[in-house]
């Protein structure tokens, strides 16, 4: 109970102290085609009273919803109490290297030649960054209670949306809202669960959590979300000390019974394509290093490598224990399926003998200079993913 009270106190404190935001960042090159959601659209439920206090804060059409409102809990802060970043400022890699440590986790987003890093030491205090990468409007999001770093194309039909935090949770997962219609959106799967857009889903864009060292080595000309956010926060400190090591019910979790096939707080990397969902436990990935699989008819390869700290472990993000990082790619290149294996500290493909790094780039051999196509995969704690996709196949040795 003491740990829960401490976490609640931290979440409430995170809602305080802000100043004016900074100017918007410049535009960038053209983006690749957006990715479509792969999950069917639910049918809105009959009207029922909205969550307590919601009608005072929001102009949402609560008569339209796809989940029972009883599943939604208050996380502590009010609407926008955890402030999204609407005008993100970016710095060069050399400048960010002065305050980021090599093992610190960052969310990597790349659109064309525009590669950006969003440090979790910043995102855990803001949870949403409304950005434009290339010419693609993206919402880069992070839910600390579920360890989910997800990027969404923040456009529905012809309307570009801006997102904020509702201060509510469902199955411990962040509920966002768009400022245009004030519909509520579930971060874990991009579904609008209440409001005018109820039943719609945001399109996902590949985003992966990697170590700062990996980002700065691969993208020396990349850009990094600045700590000059316009808000006063203790960036670098972890307000959720020890959260990912708890052995009891996750903080503020009220949902389906957690399948005992894995511990509730087990880290998993998840893929969801064409209705097939697969969870790859970090424990298994750490043993194998490389996994070749097929999900939803697509040949994929999953890489695991050490050297990335947990953002939710120690008093500072930089000193969290090493949990490694996972990336996933389509395993075909030029119409040929490649089969990958771990070769000492490196990765090779059996077909050409080329050597690959953890970011899907061939660094030596016949395919040197080529890049595998990233696929959308999401880090979760097992309880979080299982709540939304109980039909998941769990990958084993």
URVENLIN-V452497 format. One record per pair of residues at least 4 apart in sequence whose C-alpha atoms are under 6 Angstrom apart, sorted by the first residue. I is the first residue (numbers start at 0). J is the second residue. D is the distance in whole Angstrom. If there is no record, write none. Layout:
# URVENLIN-V452497
{{I | J | D} {I | J | D}}
This chain:
# URVENLIN-V452497
{{11 | 75 | 6} {11 | 76 | 5} {14 | 76 | 6} {14 | 80 | 4} {14 | 81 | 5} {17 | 230 | 5} {17 | 231 | 6} {18 | 229 | 5} {18 | 230 | 5} {19 | 229 | 5} {20 | 229 | 4} {21 | 86 | 6} {21 | 229 | 6} {22 | 86 | 6} {23 | 86 | 4} {23 | 87 | 6} {24 | 88 | 5} {27 | 133 | 4} {27 | 134 | 6} {28 | 133 | 4} {28 | 134 | 6} {29 | 133 | 5} {29 | 134 | 5} {30 | 110 | 5} {30 | 111 | 6} {30 | 133 | 5} {30 | 134 | 6} {30 | 135 | 6} {34 | 202 | 6} {34 | 203 | 6} {35 | 202 | 5} {36 | 202 | 5} {37 | 272 | 6} {37 | 273 | 5} {40 | 198 | 5} {41 | 198 | 5} {43 | 64 | 5} {43 | 65 | 4} {44 | 64 | 6} {44 | 65 | 5} {46 | 62 | 5} {50 | 68 | 6} {53 | 57 | 6} {59 | 181 | 5} {59 | 182 | 6} {59 | 194 | 5} {60 | 194 | 4} {61 | 193 | 6} {61 | 194 | 5} {63 | 193 | 6} {63 | 194 | 5} {64 | 192 | 5} {64 | 193 | 4} {64 | 197 | 6} {65 | 192 | 5} {70 | 169 | 6} {71 | 168 | 6} {71 | 169 | 5} {72 | 167 | 6} {72 | 168 | 5} {73 | 167 | 4} {74 | 166 | 5} {74 | 167 | 5} {74 | 168 | 6} {76 | 80 | 5} {76 | 166 | 5} {77 | 166 | 5} {78 | 165 | 4} {78 | 166 | 5} {79 | 163 | 6} {79 | 164 | 5} {81 | 125 | 6} {82 | 125 | 5} {83 | 125 | 5} {83 | 127 | 5} {83 | 128 | 6} {83 | 163 | 5} {84 | 128 | 5} {85 | 129 | 5} {88 | 225 | 6} {89 | 222 | 6} {89 | 223 | 5} {89 | 224 | 5} {89 | 225 | 5} {90 | 222 | 6} {90 | 223 | 5} {90 | 225 | 6} {91 | 222 | 5} {95 | 99 | 6} {101 | 211 | 5} {101 | 212 | 4} {102 | 210 | 5} {102 | 211 | 6} {102 | 306 | 6} {102 | 307 | 5} {102 | 308 | 5} {103 | 210 | 5} {103 | 211 | 5} {103 | 308 | 6} {103 | 317 | 5} {104 | 209 | 5} {104 | 210 | 5} {104 | 307 | 6} {105 | 116 | 6} {105 | 117 | 5} {105 | 118 | 4} {105 | 119 | 5} {105 | 208 | 5} {105 | 209 | 6} {106 | 116 | 6} {106 | 117 | 5} {106 | 207 | 5} {106 | 208 | 4} {107 | 115 | 6} {107 | 116 | 5} {107 | 206 | 6} {107 | 207 | 5} {108 | 114 | 6} {108 | 115 | 5} {108 | 206 | 5} {109 | 113 | 6} {109 | 114 | 4} {110 | 133 | 6} {114 | 221 | 5} {115 | 221 | 6} {115 | 222 | 5} {115 | 223 | 6} {116 | 223 | 5} {117 | 224 | 5} {119 | 123 | 6} {120 | 234 | 6} {120 | 235 | 5} {121 | 234 | 6} {122 | 126 | 5} {126 | 140 | 5} {126 | 141 | 5} {127 | 139 | 6} {127 | 140 | 4} {128 | 138 | 6} {128 | 139 | 5} {129 | 138 | 5} {130 | 136 | 6} {130 | 137 | 5} {131 | 135 | 5} {131 | 136 | 4} {131 | 137 | 6} {136 | 152 | 6} {136 | 153 | 6} {137 | 151 | 6} {137 | 152 | 5} {137 | 153 | 5} {138 | 150 | 6} {138 | 151 | 5} {138 | 153 | 6} {139 | 150 | 4} {140 | 148 | 6} {140 | 149 | 5} {141 | 147 | 5} {141 | 148 | 4} {142 | 146 | 6} {142 | 147 | 5} {142 | 173 | 6} {145 | 379 | 6} {145 | 380 | 6} {145 | 383 | 6} {146 | 379 | 5} {147 | 378 | 5} {147 | 379 | 5} {150 | 203 | 6} {150 | 204 | 5} {150 | 206 | 6} {151 | 202 | 6} {151 | 203 | 5} {151 | 204 | 6} {152 | 202 | 5} {153 | 159 | 6} {153 | 160 | 5} {154 | 158 | 5} {154 | 159 | 4} {154 | 160 | 6} {160 | 177 | 6} {161 | 177 | 5} {161 | 178 | 6} {162 | 176 | 5} {162 | 177 | 4} {163 | 175 | 6} {163 | 176 | 5} {164 | 175 | 5} {165 | 175 | 6} {167 | 174 | 6} {168 | 172 | 5} {168 | 173 | 5} {168 | 174 | 6} {170 | 252 | 5} {170 | 253 | 6} {170 | 254 | 5} {171 | 251 | 6} {171 | 252 | 5} {173 | 186 | 6} {174 | 184 | 6} {174 | 185 | 5} {174 | 186 | 6} {175 | 183 | 6} {175 | 184 | 5} {176 | 181 | 5} {176 | 182 | 5} {176 | 183 | 4} {176 | 184 | 6} {177 | 181 | 5} {177 | 182 | 6} {182 | 193 | 6} {182 | 194 | 4} {182 | 195 | 6} {183 | 191 | 6} {183 | 192 | 6} {183 | 193 | 5} {184 | 190 | 5} {184 | 191 | 4} {184 | 192 | 6} {185 | 189 | 5} {185 | 190 | 5} {189 | 200 | 5} {189 | 201 | 5} {190 | 199 | 6} {190 | 200 | 4} {191 | 196 | 6} {191 | 197 | 5} {191 | 198 | 6} {191 | 199 | 5} {192 | 197 | 5} {193 | 197 | 5} {205 | 374 | 6} {205 | 375 | 5} {209 | 324 | 6} {210 | 307 | 5} {214 | 218 | 6} {215 | 219 | 5} {235 | 315 | 6} {235 | 316 | 6} {236 | 314 | 6} {236 | 315 | 4} {237 | 314 | 5} {237 | 315 | 5} {237 | 316 | 6} {239 | 311 | 6} {240 | 311 | 6} {240 | 312 | 5} {240 | 313 | 5} {240 | 314 | 6} {241 | 312 | 4} {242 | 311 | 6} {243 | 311 | 6} {257 | 382 | 6} {263 | 381 | 5} {263 | 382 | 5} {264 | 380 | 5} {264 | 381 | 6} {265 | 380 | 5} {265 | 381 | 5} {266 | 281 | 6} {266 | 379 | 6} {266 | 380 | 5} {267 | 278 | 6} {267 | 279 | 5} {267 | 280 | 4} {267 | 281 | 5} {267 | 378 | 6} {267 | 379 | 5} {267 | 380 | 6} {268 | 278 | 6} {268 | 279 | 5} {268 | 377 | 6} {268 | 378 | 5} {269 | 277 | 6} {269 | 278 | 4} {269 | 376 | 5} {269 | 377 | 5} {270 | 276 | 6} {270 | 277 | 5} {270 | 376 | 5} {271 | 275 | 6} {271 | 276 | 4} {272 | 295 | 5} {273 | 295 | 5} {275 | 295 | 5} {276 | 391 | 5} {277 | 391 | 5} {277 | 392 | 5} {277 | 393 | 6} {278 | 393 | 5} {279 | 394 | 5} {281 | 285 | 6} {284 | 288 | 5} {284 | 303 | 6} {288 | 302 | 6} {288 | 303 | 5} {289 | 301 | 6} {289 | 302 | 5} {289 | 340 | 6} {290 | 300 | 6} {290 | 301 | 5} {291 | 300 | 5} {292 | 298 | 6} {292 | 299 | 5} {293 | 297 | 5} {293 | 298 | 4} {293 | 299 | 6} {298 | 329 | 6} {298 | 330 | 5} {299 | 328 | 6} {299 | 329 | 5} {299 | 330 | 5} {300 | 327 | 6} {300 | 328 | 5} {300 | 330 | 6} {301 | 326 | 6} {301 | 327 | 4} {302 | 325 | 6} {302 | 326 | 5} {303 | 324 | 6} {303 | 325 | 5} {304 | 323 | 5} {304 | 324 | 6} {305 | 323 | 4} {306 | 321 | 6} {306 | 323 | 5} {307 | 321 | 5} {307 | 322 | 6} {307 | 323 | 5} {307 | 324 | 6} {308 | 319 | 5} {308 | 320 | 5} {308 | 321 | 4} {308 | 322 | 6} {309 | 319 | 5} {309 | 320 | 6} {309 | 322 | 6} {310 | 316 | 5} {312 | 319 | 5} {313 | 318 | 6} {313 | 319 | 5} {327 | 373 | 6} {327 | 374 | 6} {328 | 371 | 6} {328 | 372 | 5} {328 | 373 | 4} {328 | 374 | 5} {329 | 372 | 5} {330 | 336 | 6} {330 | 337 | 6} {331 | 335 | 5} {331 | 336 | 4} {331 | 337 | 6} {338 | 348 | 5} {338 | 349 | 6} {339 | 347 | 6} {339 | 348 | 4} {340 | 346 | 6} {340 | 347 | 6} {341 | 345 | 6} {341 | 346 | 5} {342 | 346 | 5} {346 | 354 | 6} {346 | 355 | 5} {347 | 352 | 6} {347 | 353 | 5} {347 | 354 | 5} {347 | 355 | 6} {348 | 352 | 5} {348 | 353 | 6} {353 | 363 | 6} {353 | 364 | 4} {353 | 365 | 6} {353 | 366 | 6} {354 | 361 | 6} {354 | 362 | 6} {354 | 363 | 5} {355 | 360 | 5} {355 | 361 | 4} {355 | 362 | 6} {356 | 360 | 6} {359 | 370 | 6} {359 | 371 | 5} {360 | 369 | 6} {360 | 370 | 5} {361 | 366 | 6} {361 | 367 | 5} {361 | 368 | 5} {361 | 369 | 5} {362 | 367 | 5} {363 | 367 | 5} {381 | 385 | 6} {384 | 388 | 6} {385 | 389 | 5}}
